[in-house]
Amino acid sequence: MTDRHFRTAWLAGLTTIMVGPPLLWLATAPAEPLWSRLSVVTGLFALSAMVCAAVLPSRLRSVNRAFGIEGVIEVHRFLGLGAAALVLLHLACVVAADPTAVSLLDVPNAPGRAQAAVGATVALGALVGAALLRRHLKLPYEIWRWTHIALGVAVVVFSALHVVLLDHAVQEASMAVALTALMLVLVAVAAYRWVWRGLLDPSTEFVVHEVRAESPTVSTLVLGPRARHPTARHGGGRRPETANWAFAPGQFAWLRLARSPAAEEHPFTIASSAHLGRTEFTIRHAGDFTHRLRTLPPGSPVWVDGPHGAFTSDIGACEGFVLVAGGVGITPMMSMLRTAADRADPRPYRLVVVAGSLEDMLFREELGFLRHTLDLEVTEVLRRPREGWDGHTGDLGVSLLAMVLATVPRPDHVDWFLCGPPGLVDDALEVLDVLDVAPARIRTELFDFV
């Protein structure tokens, strides 16, 4: 299937999950007063939104490739907020239908269905609040991540328990089947994400070939698939089978250092060519996890969950590329350029690299060689230039990107890729808006999508 087919299929599936149960209930339920009907419909819409919100970030590669990781996270957040709003609307409709229902808020003395509803509402409120205040709370990523997951599980479990104990929407056989199907979707996705991919899938295990220093603060981790048991004769012996691993240039993966799905893990962009035969991740050492990666000896196991993402030059067709990278955001661009060189791609590539200082510029020597292989021009921009630097300085501006674009034969037919800190990506987007670049031609990847 193509990316367009995946996108169409997932849109159809998510739409069915979102609107199917409420419409089915309206079509099959007996006549009831308006507020009673609205209370059920809003509750079913809230439940469907929760299911969609849980499915989207479950690292289904077809979803991430169809919509891009940023698109997935944005829709996940929107559905989470939408579910919270629908729950509040559901509660308002319940009280409007029967004002005495306010007594159900007396949790210790309330029936089980009301206790489950309160539990789901409190968990959902905490989930939304923690997501909105993540930066202000300054929680370590792993603590925030597991808190987010635990609250999400609580919301779904309490919501399902509320529906079952209420025994209202499930009295009709078709509704019972539909709601059971929703829960089975969640169970299947969770089993794939946490049991198969997280614990059992042999293709996720890689071994370290080497760790190559790129600068005092940046290293490249070189991985290869773990060889499996021998399966085929090769000469006088048997050739070990290796796990299949294919990625598109610019994609990323999560890395962890233990087989357990509960182990600490972080996302990193693949920097190597899609045709290299091994996988390289160029990583800036900014914390304990990345420092551990830097010290791994050859032969050490690493578990890789990927590839993910739609930030790739393999999507769509165009007549050239302008790549704008900030700091270590050059890694997906290097994957695209290295892949293009291996494919002898004749299209023009224009790379704009923004860094704090000259020491932060990565791959300068290799880019010099790639200029002889590709139609490649590199523009370096320093924010803190040292004395004697005669290149570009400061922030991205209209004149700079217009100058880069002027070197491309057909500027309206090139795709733009922006990767780096949010401030740099925002600045570039503002410039591209001034240059009247079509939004469909622009792809972005931020460092803070989690």
C-alpha positions as a LaTeX table, in Angstrom:
\begin{tabular}{lrrr}
\hline
Residue & $x$ (\AA) & $y$ (\AA) & $z$ (\AA) \\
\hline
Met1 & 0.00 & 0.00 & 0.00 \\
Thr2 & 1.13 & 3.55 & $-0.71$ \\
Asp3 & 1.25 & 6.29 & 1.92 \\
Arg4 & $-1.94$ & 7.77 & 0.44 \\
His5 & $-3.72$ & 4.43 & 0.80 \\
Phe6 & $-2.55$ & 4.11 & 4.41 \\
Arg7 & $-3.78$ & 7.64 & 5.11 \\
Thr8 & $-7.17$ & 6.97 & 3.54 \\
Ala9 & $-7.56$ & 3.65 & 5.35 \\
Trp10 & $-6.67$ & 5.12 & 8.74 \\
Leu11 & $-8.93$ & 8.14 & 8.26 \\
Ala12 & $-11.80$ & 5.82 & 7.42 \\
Gly13 & $-11.05$ & 3.58 & 10.40 \\
Leu14 & $-10.71$ & 6.42 & 12.91 \\
Thr15 & $-13.88$ & 8.09 & 11.59 \\
Thr16 & $-15.76$ & 4.80 & 12.01 \\
Ile17 & $-14.51$ & 4.45 & 15.58 \\
Met18 & $-15.40$ & 8.06 & 16.36 \\
Val19 & $-18.92$ & 8.29 & 14.96 \\
Gly20 & $-19.97$ & 4.64 & 14.64 \\
Pro21 & $-21.17$ & 3.89 & 18.21 \\
Pro22 & $-23.14$ & 7.15 & 18.68 \\
Leu23 & $-24.86$ & 6.82 & 15.28 \\
Leu24 & $-25.59$ & 3.15 & 15.88 \\
Trp25 & $-27.17$ & 3.94 & 19.23 \\
Leu26 & $-29.32$ & 6.70 & 17.70 \\
Ala27 & $-30.50$ & 4.28 & 15.05 \\
Thr28 & $-31.37$ & 1.43 & 17.44 \\
Ala29 & $-32.29$ & 3.01 & 20.78 \\
Pro30 & $-35.92$ & 3.43 & 21.82 \\
Ala31 & $-37.39$ & 6.90 & 22.00 \\
Glu32 & $-36.25$ & 8.88 & 25.05 \\
Pro33 & $-36.44$ & 12.50 & 26.23 \\
Leu34 & $-34.03$ & 14.84 & 24.49 \\
Trp35 & $-31.65$ & 15.35 & 27.42 \\
Ser36 & $-31.45$ & 11.63 & 28.06 \\
Arg37 & $-30.55$ & 10.99 & 24.43 \\
Leu38 & $-27.96$ & 13.77 & 24.50 \\
Ser39 & $-26.40$ & 12.36 & 27.67 \\
Val40 & $-25.88$ & 8.98 & 26.01 \\
Val41 & $-24.66$ & 10.43 & 22.69 \\
Thr42 & $-22.10$ & 12.73 & 24.35 \\
Gly43 & $-20.90$ & 9.86 & 26.53 \\
Leu44 & $-20.43$ & 7.58 & 23.52 \\
Phe45 & $-18.62$ & 10.31 & 21.59 \\
Ala46 & $-16.32$ & 10.84 & 24.59 \\
Leu47 & $-15.57$ & 7.11 & 24.79 \\
Ser48 & $-14.85$ & 6.92 & 21.05 \\
Ala49 & $-12.54$ & 9.94 & 21.28 \\
Met50 & $-10.64$ & 8.26 & 24.12 \\
Val51 & $-10.17$ & 5.10 & 22.05 \\
Cys52 & $-8.88$ & 7.08 & 19.05 \\
Ala53 & $-6.60$ & 9.12 & 21.32 \\
Ala54 & $-5.16$ & 5.89 & 22.75 \\
Val55 & $-4.66$ & 4.21 & 19.36 \\
Leu56 & $-2.88$ & 7.08 & 17.58 \\
Pro57 & 0.35 & 7.32 & 19.66 \\
Ser58 & 0.77 & 3.55 & 19.95 \\
Arg59 & 3.69 & 3.55 & 17.47 \\
Leu60 & 1.85 & 1.89 & 14.64 \\
Arg61 & 4.30 & 2.52 & 11.83 \\
Ser62 & 1.63 & 2.81 & 9.15 \\
Val63 & $-0.07$ & 5.60 & 11.14 \\
Asn64 & 3.18 & 7.51 & 11.69 \\
Arg65 & 4.15 & 7.14 & 8.04 \\
Ala66 & 0.70 & 8.25 & 6.85 \\
Phe67 & 0.34 & 11.36 & 9.03 \\
Gly68 & 3.82 & 12.11 & 10.36 \\
Ile69 & 4.69 & 11.98 & 14.04 \\
Glu70 & 3.85 & 15.65 & 14.59 \\
Gly71 & 0.44 & 15.20 & 12.97 \\
Val72 & $-0.22$ & 12.12 & 15.11 \\
Ile73 & 0.68 & 13.94 & 18.33 \\
Glu74 & $-1.37$ & 17.02 & 17.39 \\
Val75 & $-4.47$ & 14.91 & 16.70 \\
His76 & $-3.82$ & 12.91 & 19.90 \\
Arg77 & $-3.79$ & 16.14 & 21.91 \\
Phe78 & $-6.89$ & 17.45 & 20.14 \\
Leu79 & $-8.80$ & 14.23 & 20.83 \\
Gly80 & $-7.71$ & 14.27 & 24.47 \\
Leu81 & $-8.99$ & 17.81 & 24.94 \\
Gly82 & $-12.10$ & 16.96 & 22.94 \\
Ala83 & $-12.79$ & 13.93 & 25.13 \\
Ala84 & $-12.48$ & 16.08 & 28.26 \\
Ala85 & $-14.92$ & 18.63 & 26.84 \\
Leu86 & $-17.36$ & 15.87 & 25.85 \\
Val87 & $-17.20$ & 14.36 & 29.34 \\
Leu88 & $-18.13$ & 17.72 & 30.86 \\
Leu89 & $-20.94$ & 18.07 & 28.34 \\
His90 & $-22.06$ & 14.52 & 29.15 \\
Leu91 & $-22.23$ & 15.36 & 32.87 \\
Ala92 & $-24.22$ & 18.51 & 32.13 \\
Cys93 & $-26.70$ & 16.54 & 30.02 \\
Val94 & $-27.07$ & 13.89 & 32.74 \\
Val95 & $-27.96$ & 16.57 & 35.31 \\
Ala96 & $-30.27$ & 18.32 & 32.84 \\
Ala97 & $-32.09$ & 15.04 & 32.22 \\
Asp98 & $-32.41$ & 14.33 & 35.95 \\
Pro99 & $-31.38$ & 17.04 & 38.44 \\
Thr100 & $-31.34$ & 14.50 & 41.26 \\
Ala101 & $-28.32$ & 12.90 & 39.56 \\
Val102 & $-26.17$ & 15.47 & 41.37 \\
Ser103 & $-26.37$ & 13.16 & 44.37 \\
Leu104 & $-24.22$ & 10.68 & 42.47 \\
Leu105 & $-21.24$ & 12.93 & 43.21 \\
Asp106 & $-21.41$ & 11.67 & 46.80 \\
Val107 & $-18.78$ & 9.11 & 45.79 \\
Pro108 & $-18.63$ & 6.95 & 48.96 \\
Asn109 & $-22.38$ & 6.37 & 48.87 \\
Ala110 & $-22.84$ & 6.37 & 45.09 \\
Pro111 & $-23.45$ & 3.22 & 43.06 \\
Gly112 & $-20.53$ & 1.57 & 41.26 \\
Arg113 & $-21.41$ & 3.08 & 37.89 \\
Ala114 & $-21.14$ & 6.60 & 39.35 \\
Gln115 & $-17.90$ & 5.81 & 41.18 \\
Ala116 & $-16.42$ & 4.56 & 37.91 \\
Ala117 & $-17.58$ & 7.73 & 36.14 \\
Val118 & $-15.98$ & 9.93 & 38.80 \\
Gly119 & $-12.76$ & 7.93 & 38.60 \\
Ala120 & $-12.64$ & 8.35 & 34.81 \\
Thr121 & $-13.38$ & 12.07 & 35.05 \\
Val122 & $-10.72$ & 12.72 & 37.71 \\
Ala123 & $-8.12$ & 10.68 & 35.78 \\
Leu124 & $-8.96$ & 12.50 & 32.55 \\
Gly125 & $-8.70$ & 15.88 & 34.25 \\
Ala126 & $-5.32$ & 14.96 & 35.72 \\
Leu127 & $-4.18$ & 13.65 & 32.33 \\
Val128 & $-5.12$ & 16.83 & 30.48 \\
Gly129 & $-3.72$ & 19.05 & 33.23 \\
Ala130 & $-0.38$ & 17.22 & 33.31 \\
Ala131 & $-0.13$ & 17.44 & 29.51 \\
Leu132 & $-0.87$ & 21.16 & 29.42 \\
Leu133 & 1.47 & 21.94 & 32.33 \\
Arg134 & 4.30 & 19.58 & 31.35 \\
Arg135 & 6.85 & 22.34 & 30.79 \\
His136 & 5.85 & 24.21 & 33.95 \\
Leu137 & 6.00 & 21.06 & 36.06 \\
Lys138 & 9.53 & 20.36 & 34.75 \\
Leu139 & 9.12 & 16.64 & 35.27 \\
Pro140 & 11.79 & 14.32 & 33.86 \\
Tyr141 & 10.61 & 12.85 & 30.58 \\
Glu142 & 10.39 & 9.24 & 31.87 \\
Ile143 & 8.32 & 10.24 & 34.92 \\
Trp144 & 5.99 & 12.34 & 32.79 \\
Arg145 & 5.71 & 9.56 & 30.19 \\
Trp146 & 4.73 & 6.84 & 32.67 \\
Thr147 & 2.35 & 9.17 & 34.51 \\
His148 & 0.70 & 9.97 & 31.18 \\
Ile149 & 0.37 & 6.27 & 30.30 \\
Ala150 & $-0.96$ & 5.29 & 33.75 \\
Leu151 & $-3.59$ & 8.04 & 33.72 \\
Gly152 & $-4.60$ & 7.11 & 30.17 \\
Val153 & $-5.10$ & 3.48 & 31.18 \\
Ala154 & $-7.14$ & 4.60 & 34.20 \\
Val155 & $-9.39$ & 6.77 & 32.02 \\
Val156 & $-10.15$ & 3.94 & 29.60 \\
Val157 & $-10.66$ & 1.29 & 32.30 \\
Phe158 & $-12.95$ & 3.44 & 34.44 \\
Ser159 & $-14.90$ & 4.58 & 31.35 \\
Ala160 & $-15.44$ & 0.99 & 30.19 \\
Leu161 & $-16.48$ & $-0.03$ & 33.71 \\
His162 & $-18.95$ & 2.87 & 33.81 \\
Val163 & $-20.56$ & 1.77 & 30.53 \\
Val164 & $-20.82$ & $-1.86$ & 31.66 \\
Leu165 & $-22.25$ & $-1.07$ & 35.11 \\
Leu166 & $-24.65$ & 1.49 & 33.67 \\
Asp167 & $-26.07$ & $-1.30$ & 31.49 \\
His168 & $-27.89$ & 1.22 & 29.33 \\
Ala169 & $-26.10$ & 1.40 & 26.00 \\
Val170 & $-25.21$ & $-2.31$ & 26.02 \\
Gln171 & $-28.76$ & $-3.62$ & 26.30 \\
Glu172 & $-29.12$ & $-3.57$ & 22.51 \\
Ala173 & $-27.17$ & $-6.46$ & 20.96 \\
Ser174 & $-25.69$ & $-4.37$ & 18.14 \\
Met175 & $-24.43$ & $-1.77$ & 20.63 \\
Ala176 & $-22.91$ & $-4.49$ & 22.79 \\
Val177 & $-21.05$ & $-5.80$ & 19.74 \\
Ala178 & $-19.86$ & $-2.31$ & 18.75 \\
Leu179 & $-18.58$ & $-1.44$ & 22.23 \\
Thr180 & $-16.92$ & $-4.84$ & 22.56 \\
Ala181 & $-15.21$ & $-4.20$ & 19.22 \\
Leu182 & $-13.88$ & $-0.87$ & 20.55 \\
Met183 & $-12.34$ & $-2.61$ & 23.54 \\
Leu184 & $-10.88$ & $-5.36$ & 21.35 \\
Val185 & $-9.23$ & $-2.71$ & 19.16 \\
Leu186 & $-7.58$ & $-1.24$ & 22.24 \\
Val187 & $-6.46$ & $-4.63$ & 23.50 \\
Ala188 & $-5.03$ & $-5.59$ & 20.11 \\
Val189 & $-3.13$ & $-2.31$ & 19.76 \\
Ala190 & $-1.79$ & $-2.56$ & 23.31 \\
Ala191 & $-0.70$ & $-6.16$ & 22.75 \\
Tyr192 & 1.12 & $-5.19$ & 19.56 \\
Arg193 & 2.79 & $-2.15$ & 21.14 \\
Trp194 & 3.78 & $-3.56$ & 24.52 \\
Val195 & 3.96 & $-7.34$ & 24.11 \\
Trp196 & 4.94 & $-8.07$ & 20.51 \\
Arg197 & 7.03 & $-5.02$ & 19.58 \\
Gly198 & 8.19 & $-4.33$ & 23.11 \\
Leu199 & 9.07 & $-7.84$ & 24.23 \\
Leu200 & 8.85 & $-10.59$ & 21.61 \\
Asp201 & 9.62 & $-9.22$ & 18.12 \\
Pro202 & 13.15 & $-10.44$ & 17.23 \\
Ser203 & 13.59 & $-7.77$ & 14.55 \\
Thr204 & 13.88 & $-5.07$ & 17.23 \\
Glu205 & 17.18 & $-6.39$ & 18.62 \\
Phe206 & 20.37 & $-4.85$ & 17.20 \\
Val207 & 24.02 & $-4.93$ & 18.19 \\
Val208 & 26.57 & $-2.14$ & 18.38 \\
His209 & 29.22 & $-2.15$ & 15.64 \\
Glu210 & 31.00 & 0.96 & 16.87 \\
Val211 & 30.53 & 4.33 & 18.51 \\
Arg212 & 32.23 & 7.05 & 16.49 \\
Ala213 & 32.98 & 10.48 & 17.97 \\
Glu214 & 31.86 & 13.39 & 15.78 \\
Ser215 & 32.69 & 16.17 & 18.26 \\
Pro216 & 33.28 & 16.47 & 22.02 \\
Thr217 & 29.51 & 16.37 & 22.58 \\
Val218 & 28.23 & 14.33 & 19.62 \\
Ser219 & 28.78 & 10.68 & 18.68 \\
Thr220 & 27.45 & 8.34 & 16.02 \\
Leu221 & 26.08 & 5.00 & 17.19 \\
Val222 & 26.45 & 2.36 & 14.46 \\
Leu223 & 24.06 & $-0.60$ & 14.75 \\
Gly224 & 23.41 & $-3.77$ & 12.82 \\
Pro225 & 20.59 & $-6.33$ & 13.18 \\
Arg226 & 21.25 & $-9.20$ & 15.56 \\
Ala227 & 22.06 & $-12.40$ & 13.63 \\
Arg228 & 19.51 & $-15.16$ & 14.18 \\
His229 & 19.89 & $-18.91$ & 14.22 \\
Pro230 & 21.42 & $-20.40$ & 11.03 \\
Thr231 & 18.81 & $-21.12$ & 8.38 \\
Ala232 & 20.63 & $-21.49$ & 5.07 \\
Arg233 & 23.71 & $-23.27$ & 3.79 \\
His234 & 26.46 & $-20.93$ & 2.64 \\
Gly235 & 29.58 & $-22.60$ & 1.27 \\
Gly236 & 30.84 & $-25.10$ & 3.83 \\
Gly237 & 28.85 & $-23.67$ & 6.69 \\
Arg238 & 25.56 & $-22.02$ & 7.46 \\
Arg239 & 24.76 & $-18.38$ & 6.97 \\
Pro240 & 23.04 & $-16.70$ & 9.94 \\
Glu241 & 19.75 & $-15.01$ & 9.22 \\
Thr242 & 19.40 & $-11.36$ & 10.20 \\
Ala243 & 16.27 & $-9.40$ & 10.97 \\
Asn244 & 14.78 & $-7.37$ & 8.16 \\
Trp245 & 15.29 & $-3.64$ & 8.57 \\
Ala246 & 14.33 & $-1.08$ & 6.00 \\
Phe247 & 13.74 & 2.62 & 6.53 \\
Ala248 & 13.16 & 5.72 & 4.47 \\
Pro249 & 15.75 & 8.52 & 4.67 \\
Gly250 & 14.79 & 10.97 & 7.41 \\
Gln251 & 12.83 & 8.58 & 9.62 \\
Phe252 & 13.54 & 7.99 & 13.31 \\
Ala253 & 13.35 & 5.24 & 15.93 \\
Trp254 & 13.20 & 4.81 & 19.70 \\
Leu255 & 16.24 & 3.20 & 21.32 \\
Arg256 & 16.40 & 1.30 & 24.61 \\
Leu257 & 19.09 & $-0.75$ & 26.29 \\
Ala258 & 16.97 & $-3.62$ & 27.63 \\
Arg259 & 14.40 & $-5.97$ & 26.13 \\
Ser260 & 11.74 & $-4.89$ & 28.61 \\
Pro261 & 9.13 & $-2.47$ & 27.19 \\
Ala262 & 9.31 & $-0.67$ & 30.55 \\
Ala263 & 12.99 & 0.21 & 30.01 \\
Glu264 & 13.96 & 3.83 & 29.48 \\
Glu265 & 13.89 & 4.79 & 25.81 \\
His266 & 14.33 & 7.91 & 23.70 \\
Pro267 & 13.72 & 8.82 & 20.03 \\
Phe268 & 16.64 & 9.51 & 17.68 \\
Thr269 & 16.72 & 10.26 & 13.97 \\
Ile270 & 18.49 & 7.85 & 11.63 \\
Ala271 & 21.49 & 9.54 & 10.01 \\
Ser272 & 22.72 & 6.84 & 7.63 \\
Ser273 & 21.84 & 6.07 & 4.04 \\
Ala274 & 18.88 & 3.78 & 3.49 \\
His275 & 21.21 & 1.61 & 1.39 \\
Leu276 & 24.16 & 1.30 & 3.77 \\
Gly277 & 23.41 & $-2.09$ & 5.30 \\
Arg278 & 23.78 & $-0.74$ & 8.83 \\
Thr279 & 21.98 & 1.95 & 10.78 \\
Glu280 & 23.61 & 5.04 & 12.25 \\
Phe281 & 22.23 & 7.43 & 14.84 \\
Thr282 & 24.13 & 10.67 & 15.42 \\
Ile283 & 23.37 & 11.72 & 18.99 \\
Arg284 & 24.17 & 14.74 & 21.12 \\
His285 & 25.05 & 13.69 & 24.67 \\
Ala286 & 22.73 & 15.76 & 26.82 \\
Gly287 & 21.76 & 13.37 & 29.62 \\
Asp288 & 22.42 & 10.08 & 31.39 \\
Phe289 & 20.82 & 7.94 & 28.69 \\
Thr290 & 22.79 & 9.45 & 25.82 \\
His291 & 26.00 & 9.22 & 27.84 \\
Arg292 & 25.35 & 5.49 & 28.32 \\
Leu293 & 24.92 & 5.12 & 24.55 \\
Arg294 & 28.30 & 6.78 & 24.06 \\
Thr295 & 30.09 & 4.19 & 26.21 \\
Leu296 & 28.54 & 1.03 & 24.70 \\
Pro297 & 31.21 & $-1.48$ & 23.61 \\
Pro298 & 30.90 & $-3.34$ & 20.28 \\
Gly299 & 28.55 & $-6.28$ & 20.52 \\
Ser300 & 26.26 & $-4.64$ & 23.07 \\
Pro301 & 22.54 & $-5.21$ & 22.42 \\
Val302 & 20.27 & $-2.26$ & 21.64 \\
Trp303 & 16.54 & $-2.54$ & 21.01 \\
Val304 & 15.16 & $-0.38$ & 18.21 \\
Asp305 & 11.49 & 0.47 & 17.81 \\
Gly306 & 11.02 & 1.85 & 14.33 \\
Pro307 & 11.30 & 3.15 & 11.76 \\
His308 & 8.70 & 5.87 & 12.26 \\
Gly309 & 7.69 & 9.17 & 10.74 \\
Ala310 & 6.80 & 10.88 & 7.47 \\
Phe311 & 9.71 & 13.34 & 7.51 \\
Thr312 & 11.32 & 11.74 & 4.49 \\
Ser313 & 12.33 & 12.69 & 0.98 \\
Asp314 & 10.77 & 9.43 & $-0.25$ \\
Ile315 & 7.23 & 10.79 & 0.14 \\
Gly316 & 5.79 & 12.51 & $-2.91$ \\
Ala317 & 7.57 & 13.74 & $-6.03$ \\
Cys318 & 9.39 & 17.02 & $-6.51$ \\
Glu319 & 12.18 & 18.55 & $-8.57$ \\
Gly320 & 14.53 & 19.41 & $-5.72$ \\
Phe321 & 14.98 & 19.94 & $-2.02$ \\
Val322 & 15.86 & 22.74 & 0.39 \\
Leu323 & 16.91 & 21.33 & 3.76 \\
Val324 & 17.10 & 23.64 & 6.78 \\
Ala325 & 18.77 & 22.14 & 9.86 \\
Gly326 & 19.60 & 23.45 & 13.31 \\
Gly327 & 22.47 & 21.80 & 15.18 \\
Val328 & 22.00 & 18.03 & 15.47 \\
Gly329 & 18.82 & 18.46 & 13.40 \\
Ile330 & 21.14 & 17.83 & 10.46 \\
Thr331 & 20.87 & 14.06 & 11.09 \\
Pro332 & 17.75 & 13.40 & 8.95 \\
Met333 & 19.22 & 15.65 & 6.26 \\
Met334 & 22.40 & 13.56 & 6.22 \\
Ser335 & 20.28 & 10.44 & 5.76 \\
Met336 & 18.54 & 12.07 & 2.80 \\
Leu337 & 21.80 & 13.29 & 1.24 \\
Arg338 & 23.65 & 10.00 & 1.76 \\
Thr339 & 20.72 & 8.07 & 0.29 \\
Ala340 & 20.56 & 10.47 & $-2.67$ \\
Ala341 & 24.28 & 9.96 & $-3.31$ \\
Asp342 & 23.85 & 6.17 & $-3.28$ \\
Arg343 & 20.99 & 6.53 & $-5.76$ \\
Ala344 & 22.88 & 8.99 & $-7.98$ \\
Asp345 & 19.94 & 11.39 & $-7.65$ \\
Pro346 & 20.40 & 14.26 & $-10.16$ \\
Arg347 & 17.96 & 16.65 & $-8.48$ \\
Pro348 & 19.28 & 19.79 & $-6.72$ \\
Tyr349 & 19.78 & 19.69 & $-2.95$ \\
Arg350 & 20.28 & 22.91 & $-1.00$ \\
Leu351 & 21.31 & 22.56 & 2.65 \\
Val352 & 21.16 & 25.40 & 5.16 \\
Val353 & 22.85 & 24.58 & 8.47 \\
Val354 & 22.41 & 26.82 & 11.51 \\
Ala355 & 24.69 & 26.37 & 14.52 \\
Gly356 & 25.87 & 28.34 & 17.52 \\
Ser357 & 29.55 & 28.12 & 16.65 \\
Leu358 & 31.82 & 26.56 & 14.07 \\
Glu359 & 32.60 & 23.70 & 16.47 \\
Asp360 & 28.90 & 22.76 & 16.42 \\
Met361 & 28.90 & 22.26 & 12.65 \\
Leu362 & 28.75 & 18.53 & 11.96 \\
Phe363 & 29.81 & 16.54 & 8.89 \\
Arg364 & 31.56 & 19.47 & 7.18 \\
Glu365 & 34.20 & 17.27 & 5.57 \\
Glu366 & 31.70 & 14.69 & 4.32 \\
Leu367 & 29.45 & 17.41 & 2.91 \\
Gly368 & 32.44 & 18.65 & 0.96 \\
Phe369 & 32.76 & 15.23 & $-0.66$ \\
Leu370 & 29.02 & 15.00 & $-1.30$ \\
Arg371 & 29.21 & 18.22 & $-3.33$ \\
His372 & 31.18 & 16.25 & $-5.93$ \\
Thr373 & 28.53 & 13.51 & $-6.06$ \\
Leu374 & 25.31 & 15.52 & $-5.84$ \\
Asp375 & 23.99 & 18.83 & $-7.09$ \\
Leu376 & 24.51 & 20.09 & $-3.55$ \\
Glu377 & 25.17 & 23.54 & $-2.16$ \\
Val378 & 25.69 & 24.10 & 1.57 \\
Thr379 & 25.00 & 27.40 & 3.33 \\
Glu380 & 26.39 & 27.68 & 6.86 \\
Val381 & 24.95 & 30.17 & 9.35 \\
Leu382 & 26.60 & 30.87 & 12.72 \\
Arg383 & 24.82 & 32.58 & 15.57 \\
Arg384 & 28.06 & 33.21 & 17.53 \\
Pro385 & 30.80 & 33.53 & 14.90 \\
Arg386 & 34.39 & 33.73 & 15.96 \\
Glu387 & 36.81 & 36.31 & 14.63 \\
Gly388 & 37.68 & 35.75 & 10.99 \\
Trp389 & 34.41 & 34.06 & 10.02 \\
Asp390 & 33.25 & 35.51 & 6.69 \\
Gly391 & 30.11 & 33.42 & 6.22 \\
His392 & 26.50 & 34.09 & 7.14 \\
Thr393 & 25.62 & 35.05 & 10.70 \\
Gly394 & 22.55 & 35.59 & 12.86 \\
Asp395 & 19.07 & 34.24 & 12.30 \\
Leu396 & 17.39 & 32.92 & 9.20 \\
Gly397 & 15.98 & 35.74 & 7.10 \\
Val398 & 14.03 & 36.31 & 3.92 \\
Ser399 & 17.11 & 37.43 & 2.00 \\
Leu400 & 19.10 & 34.35 & 3.00 \\
Leu401 & 16.48 & 31.76 & 2.04 \\
Ala402 & 15.55 & 33.72 & $-1.09$ \\
Met403 & 19.21 & 33.59 & $-2.12$ \\
Val404 & 19.28 & 29.81 & $-1.55$ \\
Leu405 & 16.05 & 29.34 & $-3.48$ \\
Ala406 & 17.39 & 31.39 & $-6.39$ \\
Thr407 & 19.96 & 28.68 & $-7.13$ \\
Val408 & 17.24 & 26.10 & $-7.88$ \\
Pro409 & 16.03 & 25.89 & $-11.51$ \\
Arg410 & 12.31 & 25.69 & $-10.65$ \\
Pro411 & 11.79 & 27.12 & $-7.13$ \\
Asp412 & 8.04 & 26.41 & $-7.06$ \\
His413 & 8.68 & 22.68 & $-7.51$ \\
Val414 & 11.05 & 22.01 & $-4.59$ \\
Asp415 & 10.15 & 20.56 & $-1.21$ \\
Trp416 & 11.31 & 22.13 & 2.05 \\
Phe417 & 12.42 & 20.13 & 5.08 \\
Leu418 & 12.90 & 21.93 & 8.41 \\
Cys419 & 14.39 & 20.19 & 11.44 \\
Gly420 & 15.73 & 21.61 & 14.68 \\
Pro421 & 14.69 & 23.44 & 17.84 \\
Pro422 & 11.15 & 24.89 & 17.80 \\
Gly423 & 12.44 & 28.48 & 17.59 \\
Leu424 & 14.43 & 27.81 & 14.45 \\
Val425 & 11.56 & 25.93 & 12.79 \\
Asp426 & 9.13 & 28.74 & 13.65 \\
Asp427 & 11.52 & 31.35 & 12.22 \\
Ala428 & 11.89 & 29.35 & 9.02 \\
Leu429 & 8.13 & 28.93 & 8.68 \\
Glu430 & 7.63 & 32.69 & 8.99 \\
Val431 & 10.19 & 33.30 & 6.25 \\
Leu432 & 8.62 & 30.70 & 3.96 \\
Asp433 & 5.23 & 32.36 & 4.47 \\
Val434 & 6.73 & 35.65 & 3.28 \\
Leu435 & 8.23 & 33.82 & 0.29 \\
Asp436 & 4.78 & 32.40 & $-0.54$ \\
Val437 & 5.95 & 28.80 & $-0.33$ \\
Ala438 & 2.95 & 26.48 & $-0.52$ \\
Pro439 & 2.31 & 24.76 & 2.85 \\
Ala440 & 2.00 & 21.42 & 1.06 \\
Arg441 & 5.66 & 21.79 & 0.08 \\
Ile442 & 6.87 & 22.14 & 3.69 \\
Arg443 & 7.63 & 19.34 & 6.14 \\
Thr444 & 8.83 & 19.92 & 9.69 \\
Glu445 & 10.25 & 17.90 & 12.53 \\
Leu446 & 10.67 & 19.36 & 16.00 \\
Phe447 & 12.81 & 18.16 & 18.90 \\
Asp448 & 9.99 & 18.36 & 21.46 \\
Phe449 & 7.12 & 16.35 & 20.02 \\
Val450 & 6.98 & 14.03 & 23.04 \\
\hline
\end{tabular}
